[in-house]
Amino acid sequence: MRWLFPIAILLVSSPAHADITWAVHIGGGLEAGFVTNAVRPDGVAEAGTLVEYISSDGNAGIGATVEAVGRLTSRFEDAEEVKADAMFRWARDDRRFRFGVGAGVRVITPADGTASIHGYDLTRIDLSGQLASWEMSEHAPRMAIDGYFSWTFGCYSDAYTIAPVGDTRPMQRTIGCSESITSTYVLGLRTSVTWQ
């Protein structure tokens, strides 16, 4: 979480020259890769939040997102997973279209709760386009509803202990990045509030 400190300094030091956006989103899509051990893509759902800083003097900025992930595959349907990504952000002049690219970390806890498996979002791409927006008054923040698309490419790399069955000893298992690559495509809606 050390990467949050420079973001906080940037936000506090120049609030008069920034567009600061907070958004929540929910979406569904498909995931393929070794982690599900399936030859076909499996269903996935995501819900999360985004904080974004775009300079008023330009179109570039930074952002961070945190998401909870759910899968429909029987192997992980009851698992809990959280992903956190830091991103470079870009917005069009009218702020109706936004783009982000970054990377981050992920952790999944299987349903039995015996181990949390850590991993990485090696690449994250996020696109959003404004569907509708409104402003209650001149000094109020602008609210918007966006359509968004995200693509994440990542893996898991960790060692964990498998719970013993009967009189057997606990087993140590290592999962490597090369055997757990996943690629996830999600389409959804995002509600945002922007302060200028």
C-alpha positions as CSV (number, residue, x, y, z in Angstrom):
1,M,0.0,0.0,0.0
2,R,3.0,2.3,-0.2
3,W,1.9,3.5,-3.6
4,L,-1.1,5.2,-1.9
5,F,1.2,7.8,-0.2
6,P,2.4,9.6,-3.4
7,I,-1.2,9.6,-4.6
8,A,-2.4,11.3,-1.4
9,I,0.4,13.9,-1.6
10,L,-0.5,14.7,-5.2
11,L,-4.2,15.1,-4.4
12,V,-3.6,17.3,-1.3
13,S,-0.9,19.5,-2.9
14,S,-2.9,20.7,-5.9
15,P,-6.6,20.4,-5.4
16,A,-7.3,23.6,-7.4
17,H,-5.9,22.0,-10.6
18,A,-7.6,18.6,-10.5
19,D,-10.6,16.6,-11.5
20,I,-11.1,14.0,-8.8
21,T,-13.5,11.2,-9.5
22,W,-14.9,8.5,-7.2
23,A,-16.9,5.7,-8.9
24,V,-18.5,2.4,-8.1
25,H,-19.1,-0.3,-10.7
26,I,-20.5,-3.7,-11.3
27,G,-20.1,-6.0,-14.2
28,G,-20.0,-9.5,-15.6
29,G,-17.9,-11.3,-18.2
30,L,-15.8,-14.3,-19.0
31,E,-12.5,-15.6,-17.7
32,A,-10.3,-18.2,-19.3
33,G,-7.0,-19.6,-18.1
34,F,-5.3,-22.4,-16.2
35,V,-6.7,-21.3,-12.8
36,T,-10.2,-22.8,-13.7
37,N,-8.8,-25.9,-15.4
38,A,-11.5,-25.5,-18.0
39,V,-11.2,-25.7,-21.8
40,R,-13.9,-23.1,-22.2
41,P,-14.3,-19.6,-20.5
42,D,-16.2,-19.5,-17.2
43,G,-18.5,-16.8,-16.0
44,V,-17.2,-14.1,-13.7
45,A,-18.8,-11.1,-11.8
46,E,-17.0,-8.1,-10.4
47,A,-18.0,-5.2,-8.1
48,G,-15.6,-2.5,-7.1
49,T,-14.6,1.2,-6.7
50,L,-12.3,3.5,-8.5
51,V,-10.6,6.8,-7.4
52,E,-9.1,8.9,-10.2
53,Y,-7.1,12.1,-10.4
54,I,-6.9,13.9,-13.7
55,S,-5.1,17.2,-14.0
56,S,-7.2,20.2,-15.2
57,D,-4.2,21.4,-17.2
58,G,-4.1,18.2,-19.3
59,N,-5.7,14.9,-19.9
60,A,-3.4,12.5,-17.9
61,G,-3.6,11.4,-14.3
62,I,-3.4,8.5,-11.9
63,G,-6.0,6.2,-10.3
64,A,-6.5,3.1,-8.1
65,T,-9.2,0.5,-8.1
66,V,-10.3,-2.2,-5.7
67,E,-12.6,-5.0,-6.8
68,A,-14.3,-8.1,-5.4
69,V,-14.5,-11.0,-7.8
70,G,-17.0,-13.9,-8.0
71,R,-16.8,-16.9,-10.3
72,L,-19.5,-19.3,-11.5
73,T,-17.2,-22.2,-11.9
74,S,-17.8,-25.0,-9.4
75,R,-14.2,-24.9,-8.2
76,F,-14.3,-21.3,-7.1
77,E,-18.0,-20.3,-6.8
78,D,-17.7,-19.9,-3.0
79,A,-14.2,-18.4,-3.1
80,E,-13.5,-14.8,-2.0
81,E,-11.2,-12.8,-4.1
82,V,-10.0,-9.1,-4.0
83,K,-7.9,-7.3,-6.6
84,A,-6.2,-3.9,-6.1
85,D,-4.6,-2.1,-9.1
86,A,-2.8,1.2,-9.5
87,M,-3.2,2.9,-12.9
88,F,-2.1,5.7,-15.2
89,R,-5.3,7.4,-16.4
90,W,-6.2,9.4,-19.4
91,A,-9.4,11.4,-20.2
92,R,-10.6,13.1,-23.3
93,D,-11.0,16.9,-23.1
94,D,-14.7,16.7,-22.4
95,R,-14.1,13.9,-19.8
96,R,-16.8,11.7,-21.5
97,F,-14.3,9.0,-22.4
98,R,-11.6,7.6,-19.9
99,F,-8.9,5.1,-20.2
100,G,-6.5,3.4,-17.7
101,V,-3.7,1.0,-17.8
102,G,-1.9,-0.5,-14.8
103,A,-1.1,-3.4,-12.6
104,G,-1.6,-4.7,-9.1
105,V,-2.1,-7.5,-6.7
106,R,-4.8,-10.1,-6.0
107,V,-5.6,-12.6,-3.2
108,I,-8.1,-15.4,-3.3
109,T,-9.4,-17.4,-0.4
110,P,-11.1,-20.8,-1.2
111,A,-14.4,-21.7,0.3
112,D,-12.9,-23.8,3.1
113,G,-10.9,-20.8,4.3
114,T,-7.7,-22.9,4.8
115,A,-5.4,-20.7,2.8
116,S,-5.2,-17.4,1.0
117,I,-3.4,-17.5,-2.3
118,H,-1.7,-14.3,-3.5
119,G,-1.1,-13.3,-7.0
120,Y,-0.6,-10.4,-9.4
121,D,-2.6,-8.4,-12.0
122,L,0.2,-8.2,-14.5
123,T,-1.8,-6.0,-16.8
124,R,-5.1,-4.1,-16.4
125,I,-6.8,-2.1,-19.1
126,D,-10.0,-0.1,-18.3
127,L,-12.2,1.8,-20.7
128,S,-15.3,3.8,-19.9
129,G,-17.7,6.0,-21.9
130,Q,-20.3,8.4,-20.4
131,L,-23.9,7.4,-21.0
132,A,-25.6,10.2,-19.0
133,S,-24.5,13.0,-16.6
134,W,-26.1,15.7,-14.5
135,E,-25.1,18.5,-12.1
136,M,-27.5,19.7,-9.3
137,S,-26.0,23.1,-9.1
138,E,-23.0,25.1,-10.3
139,H,-20.8,24.2,-7.3
140,A,-22.1,20.6,-6.8
141,P,-20.1,17.6,-8.1
142,R,-21.1,16.1,-11.4
143,M,-22.7,12.7,-11.4
144,A,-22.6,10.3,-14.3
145,I,-23.5,6.8,-15.4
146,D,-20.9,5.2,-17.6
147,G,-20.6,2.0,-19.6
148,Y,-17.2,0.3,-19.0
149,F,-15.0,-2.5,-20.1
150,S,-12.0,-4.0,-18.3
151,W,-9.4,-6.6,-19.2
152,T,-7.1,-8.1,-16.7
153,F,-4.2,-10.5,-17.3
154,G,-2.7,-12.1,-14.2
155,C,-1.6,-15.1,-12.2
156,Y,-1.1,-16.5,-8.8
157,S,2.3,-17.3,-7.2
158,D,2.2,-18.6,-3.6
159,A,2.7,-21.5,-1.3
160,Y,0.0,-22.8,1.0
161,T,-0.9,-25.7,3.2
162,I,-3.7,-28.1,2.3
163,A,-5.8,-29.2,5.3
164,P,-5.2,-32.8,6.4
165,V,-7.9,-35.5,5.9
166,G,-8.2,-38.0,8.7
167,D,-4.8,-38.9,10.1
168,T,-2.8,-37.7,7.1
169,R,-0.3,-34.9,7.5
170,P,-0.9,-31.4,6.1
171,M,0.4,-31.0,2.6
172,Q,2.4,-28.1,1.3
173,R,1.5,-27.0,-2.2
174,T,3.1,-24.3,-4.4
175,I,1.3,-22.6,-7.2
176,G,3.4,-20.8,-9.8
177,C,2.6,-18.0,-12.2
178,S,3.1,-20.2,-15.3
179,E,0.4,-22.7,-14.1
180,S,-2.2,-20.1,-13.1
181,I,-2.4,-17.5,-15.9
182,T,-5.9,-16.0,-16.3
183,S,-7.4,-13.6,-18.7
184,T,-10.6,-11.9,-17.7
185,Y,-13.0,-9.7,-19.8
186,V,-15.7,-7.7,-17.9
187,L,-18.5,-5.4,-19.3
188,G,-20.6,-3.4,-16.9
189,L,-22.0,-0.1,-15.6
190,R,-20.2,2.5,-13.5
191,T,-21.7,5.4,-11.4
192,S,-19.3,8.2,-10.8
193,V,-19.1,11.5,-8.9
194,T,-16.6,14.1,-10.1
195,W,-15.3,17.2,-8.2
196,Q,-13.7,19.9,-10.3
